[in-house]
Every structure is written in structure tokens, then in C-alpha cells.
Amino acid sequence: MTSLPTEMTAIEIAEPGGPEGLRPTRRPLPQPGPGEVLIRIAAAGVNRPDVLQRKGAYPPPPGASDIPGLEIAGEVVALGDQVTSLHQGQQVCALVTGGGYAEYCVAPSAQCLPLPQGLSAIEGAALPETFFTVWSNVFDRGGLKAGEAFLVQGGSSGIGTTAIQLAKAFGAKVFTTAGSAEKCQACKDLGADLAINYREADFVEAIREANDGRGVNLILDMVGGAYIPRDVDLLEPDGRLVFIAFLGGPKAEINFQKVMVKRLTITGSTLRARDIGFKAAIAAQLQTQVWPLIESGQVKPQIYRTFPLEQAAEAHALMESSAHIGKIMLTVAAQRS
């Protein structure tokens, strides 16, 4: 095996604020502890929590790397003690609590999954953050069942494109919102039964019209703000509303009598701070329930654009523009040949 370097290139947040605060630096090579592996990164995903961390609004949990980046793919190059499920040279993708914007990253072995057959490292790195989030919130916490009506707000995002495909694959009727005709068409191409341009139509009215006057059973909302009371209006009795972000703000005035009369469940979650045991359980479910769908081509990560690692600032600027459809990725120089 090729000897490992003592240092690596990484992207640090030199100062909180705009994308220009992301700068290449040299860091010591991280060392895997018990139950961990060291991964030579080929690609990493760019996600909204990375943007929030860069702005100083989402600090890493205790013990996590200050380097941004929550999902990676690459080759296992070193094993910590007590690792028996992986081997050196194995191609994996992994969910991490930080450190992904780098040439190497340590990951708990329980949060690593084999790279699905037929996928590139870039496609593999696009899986962990969105697929863990969607599975745990839509199917685990939200309890989506075949035949139910499901709405994902922001269908053209990485989370949205994943949620549309998985909900459809498991037999739900899928509605979504997006901000342009192009984005709406992309959502329909992925299987959405109806995609509503929120700039031109009221999603509550549009869905009721398309769904024989009925609302939906489950909503995955990353917008919040003014959408919250409208979500409550749209839910059917025993409906569930799950929040994973608040791009439109976390506060709203709602009529809780509707919540009570319709027996609604309002909940939400964050993923990054959850313990390894929780994430390991999600990883196991993904491998058995979702990986076969990916390997068969029924579900596929949607890659919008890739940037070299050194251009992380440009990748963040693109994410904040919201011009993308699907995932924005970073690739590592040593793996791009």
C-alpha cells in the first residue's frame, strides 16, 4: 500500500461570512480512532448546513472537525481498532460530522456504506447527507406509506430530488414546489405527479384541485416561515408535518385548533448532532431498502455541477444563488486524473 502523507489540503473557514471566507490550507492528516476509518476522498457534497456553518450560524458539534463537509466518497486507506466491517482499498461513501472538504477524512465505520455498483465516486458522495436525511424524516419519523399523498417543499434541491424519487419508488403520490418552470419540469421528470411553481400559484389550492379536493398526508418542509400555516391547512386528518430547515424563517402564527381537530403531528429533526448508533441504524436501512433501488437505476442522485476542492467558495456561491437543480459537488485533485 502507498504510504500516507503527514499533511493534507483542506478548506477551512478562515473567517465567518461570505463564500470568500473559504480558503485552502494545510492540515495534519487525521488519524482514525476505535471504530473509525480513514478515507482518501475522491469527492464531497456541498450542503446547506455547510453554508450555515460558514456564516457562523451552525457550529460543529463537540469533537467534530471545524472543516466543513458532511458527506464524502473515496477509498478506505486505514482502519482504526475494532473495525471489522470494512477493509483497506474498499470504495465507500460516508456520512461525517465535518471534515469533508479535504483530501482525507475520518469516518465512523458504521456510517460508511459500500459505493453502489455502477455509480461514480461523485455520485456516491452525493448520497449520504440527502439520503440519510430523507429516509430518517420521510419514512422513519414521517411514516410515509404506499398510497399516501406526499408534499416536499423545494423539490429541485438535493433533498427534494431525493425525496421525490424515494417517495415515488415506495408508492406515494408526490407533489412538490419549485421556483421556475425549468425546476418544475425537472421535478416531474423525476416522478413528481405535480410540481407547482410557487411564484405563480398557491400550492394549497393547486394540490387540492389536482387531488380531488383532498390535501396530503405528509409534508417535508425546509422552507418554514409563511409556509407553516398553509402546511397545516393542507394536511389531511392524522397528517404529519416534518421540518428539516427554515430557509423562510422559523417563526409563524398558526391556528392550533386545526392541529387538534385534525389530529396533526408537527415534528422536525437535525441529523448532524445525532449519535453514531442512530446514524448506523439509518445506514443499515438504506443498504437494505434503498441501495438496491440505486443499483437498479430506479433512483439516482442528481448532480448539477462539480467544482475542484479549491473552488469551494464558488460552489457555495452557486448554492446560495439557488440556481441549481440537485447536488453541487467538490472533487479532489489527486482523484481527478
N, C-alpha and C positions, 0 to 999 in steps of 0.2 A: 504493500500500500504506500502511496506517496506520502511523505512526511508532511505534517501540518505546519502552517506558519505560526508565528507567535503573535502576529498582529493581523488586523483586517481593516478594510474600508467599511465605514458605516455612515449613515446620515443622521446627524444629531440636530436637535432643536437648539440652535445657538442662542436664540432669544425668542420669547413668545411673541406672536403677532402674525404677520403675513407670511406667504409662502417663501419669501426671501430669507426667512429665518432658518430654513432647512439647508444645512451645509455638510459637505463631505468632511470626514475626519478619520483619524486612525485610532483604533481601539485595540486593547489586548484581546486575543482570541478567548471567547468564553469556554468554560470547562463544564462538561456535564456532571451533575451530581447523581446521587442514587435515584434510579428510576427515570433518568433523563438520557437523551441522545444529543449529539452534536450533528447538525445538518449543514452541509455545504449548499448554500442557497443558489438555485437557478432563477427563481422568480418569486416575487412577493406581491400581494394585493394591496391596493390603496383603498381605505375605507373612511367613512365619515368620522368615526372615533379618532382616527389619526389627525384629521383636520382640527377637531376639538382639542386634542392634546397639544397640537402645535400652537393653538391660540392661548393655551394656558387654562383651558376650561375643563379638562378631563385628565387629571394627573394619573400616572400609572399606579396600580395597586401596590401595597408594600411588598418589597422583594422583587418586583418586576423591573426589567431593563427600562432605562429612560429613552432608549432608541425606539422610535415609533415602528409600527408594523405588527399586525395581528395574525397574518396568515402567510405561509410560505410553502414552497415545494423545492425538493432537491434530493441530495444523496446523503444517507447516513454515513458519517465518517468516523464516529467514535461513540462508544457505549459507556454509560455510567454503570455503577454497580446495580445489580438486581434487575437488569434489563434482559429479558429472555424472549420477548415477542418480536424483536427486530434484529437485523443483522447488518454489519458493515457492508456498504455497497448497495443497500436497498434504496429504491426510489420511493419517496413518500411525500405526502402533503401533511401539514400540521397546523393546528390552532395554537397560537402562543399568546402570552400576555404582554408582549413587547419584544423588540429586538429584530423585527423582520426586515427593516431597511438596512441590510448589511450583507456581507459575503458569507457569514456563518451565524448560526443561531442555535441556542439550546432549546429543546422542547421536551416536555414530559412524554415518555413513550406511549402513555395511554391516550394522548391527544394526537397521535400520529395515525394516519391511515395510508394504506398502500395506494400508490398512484393508480387510478383506474386504467385498465387496459385501453389503449387507443388514444389516450389523452397526452398532450404535451405537458411539460413542466409548467408552462404559463397557464394552461387551462387548469391544471391541478392546483396551482396556487390560488386560483380564483374560487375554489370550493369552500375551504374551511369556515371562514367568518360568516359568509352568507348562508351556507347550508346548515351549519350548527344553529345559527340564529333562527332560520325559518323552521327547521324541524322542532326545535325546543319551544318556539312560540306558537306556531300554527297547529302542529299536530300533538305535541305534548301538553303545553299549557292551554292552547285554544281548543283542542279536541276535535279538529275538523274531521268529519266523516263523509264517506261517499254519499252523493246525492244532496249535500248541503250547498247553500249559496255562500260564496266567499268573496269579500272585497279586500283588495290590497291597495292602499293609498300609495301612490308613487310607483307605478308598475314598471317604469323604464329604468329604475335604479338596479344596482346589483342585487339587493334584497328582493325587489319587485320581480325582476325577471326570473329569479329562482322560485319565488313563491307561486307565480303563475304556473310554471311548469310542473312543480311538485303537486300543487293542488289539483291541477287537471289530471295528472298521472294517477292520482288516488281517487278520482271520480267525482270531484266537486264541480259545481257551476261557478265560473270565475269571472268576476268583474274587477275593473281596475280604473284608476285615474292617471292621467299624464298631461303634460303641458303643451303638447303640439300634435298636429296631425301625424307627423312622422313617428313620434314616440307612441301614439295610439296604435298606429299600424304595426309597429314592432311588437307591441304587446299582443295584438291579435294574431300575429304570425307565430307567437309562442304558445297560443292556445286560449287566450282570453276570449270569453264569449261576448264581452262588451268592454270596450275601452272608451272612457269619457274624457274629452278634453275639458279640464276643469276651468280653463279660461273662457270657454264658450257655453258651457251647460252646467246646470246644477246636478251633481251626481246622485242626490237623493231622488229627484224626480225622474232622471234618466233610467236609474236602475228599477224603480217601481214600474215604470212604463214597459221596460223590457222583460220584467219578471212577473207579469200578470198581476200587478198591483202589490206584490209582496216585496218585503225587504230582504235582508240577508241574515244568515245565522252567525257569521264570524267576520270580524273586521280586523285586519292587521294595519295599524296606523303608525306612521313615522312622522306625521305632519303635526297633529295636535292643533292647538290654537282654536281658530274658528271652526275647524272640522269637528271638534269634540261633541257639541250639542247636535250636530247633524248626524254624526255617527249614531248617537243614542236614538234619534228619530228613526233611522233606517233599520235598526236591528229588530228582528222578529222576537216574539216571546222566547225566553231562555237563550237569547243571543249572547255572544261573548265579544268583548272589545279588548284587544290586546295592544298595548303601546310598547314601542321599542325605541322611539326617538320623538323629539318635539321640534322639528325644523320651523314650525309656525308658532312656537311658544308653548310652555307647559301649563298655562292657566286659561280657564274658560268658565263661563257660568252655564250650568245645566240644570234642568228640571229633574230632580231625583225622584219625583213621583213616578215619572216614566220608567226609571230604573226599577223601582219597586213593583209597579203594576206589571211590567213585562218580565220580571224576574231576571234582569240582566246581570251579567258578570263583567266587571271592569277590572282589568289587571294589566300587568306590564312586567318587564324584566330587563336587566342588563346582563351581558354574558361575561365580560372580561374579568370581573371580580369573583365569579363562581369558582368553587374548588375543583380540584382535579377529578375527584370522584364523579361530580355532576357531569363534567365535560366528557369523561371516559364513557359514561352511560350513553350520552348522545352519540359519541363516536361509534359505539357498538351498534346502535340502532341504525345509524347512517350506513354502516358497512353491510348490514343485512338487508335493509329496506330500500336504500337509495342507490348504493353503488351498482347493483345490477341494472337499474334504470339508466345510469350514466354509461355503463359499458355497452348496453344495447343501443345507445344513441337516442333513447326516448327523451332523456333530459340532458341538456348540455349547457355548460357555463357560457355566458355571452360576453365576449371580450370586445371592448370598444377600441382601446388603444393601449399600446405598451410604450414605456419610456425606459431609457437606461437609468440605472440606480442613481447616477449622478445628477439626473434631471428630475429628482423627486419634487422640487419646487414647481416645475412646470406641470407635473402630474396633479399636484394639489390645486394649482390654479384652474386646471380643467375641471376638477371635481367641483370646485366652488362655483364654476360657471353654470353647472347643471346642464351642460350641452350634451353630455354623454348618454348613451343607452347601453346599460350593462356595466361591465367591470373595467377599471383602469388598473394597469399592472406595471410593475417595475421588473427589469431584467438585470442580472448581474454580469459584468463584463467577462469574467472568466468562463461563464457558461454560455456566452452568446455566439461562440465560434461554430 
